[in-house]
Amino acid sequence: MNEYLPAYLIREQAAVGALAIFGVSRVIAAAVALSKGWRIAVVEQCFIGVAALYCLLPLFEAASQFYSWHDVGADCEGKAIGCAVALFFSPILSHRLGFE
């Protein structure tokens, strides 16, 4: 983390990154699940698990490195917010596109 960036900028960048990663990949996974005949509930549970791992990874990294916990906290908050928004709205978009 960069100590020169304010916490709100770190939080915003992490939220936008997580929103883009999980929003796009969730819609693509719904399209693949439709073509393969997979249950969409299993895909959703897998994405929730991956999102939790993605949000908690900076904590493990900070434990092994000498990062500022303030920056790590802002990064985790931003990632959690981005993942929550993406995993809430991407099923709506997938349904509108006809994948669910």
Rosetta blueprint (number, residue, H / E / L):
1 M L
2 N L
3 E L
4 Y L
5 L L
6 P L
7 A H
8 Y H
9 L H
10 I H
11 R H
12 E H
13 Q H
14 A H
15 A H
16 V H
17 G H
18 A H
19 L H
20 A H
21 I H
22 F H
23 G H
24 V H
25 S H
26 R H
27 V H
28 I H
29 A H
30 A H
31 A H
32 V H
33 A H
34 L H
35 S H
36 K H
37 G L
38 W L
39 R L
40 I H
41 A H
42 V H
43 V H
44 E H
45 Q H
46 C H
47 F H
48 I H
49 G H
50 V H
51 A H
52 A H
53 L H
54 Y H
55 C H
56 L H
57 L H
58 P H
59 L H
60 F H
61 E H
62 A H
63 A H
64 S H
65 Q L
66 F L
67 Y L
68 S L
69 W H
70 H H
71 D H
72 V H
73 G H
74 A H
75 D H
76 C H
77 E H
78 G H
79 K H
80 A H
81 I H
82 G H
83 C H
84 A H
85 V H
86 A H
87 L H
88 F H
89 F H
90 S H
91 P H
92 I H
93 L H
94 S H
95 H H
96 R H
97 L H
98 G L
99 F L
100 E L
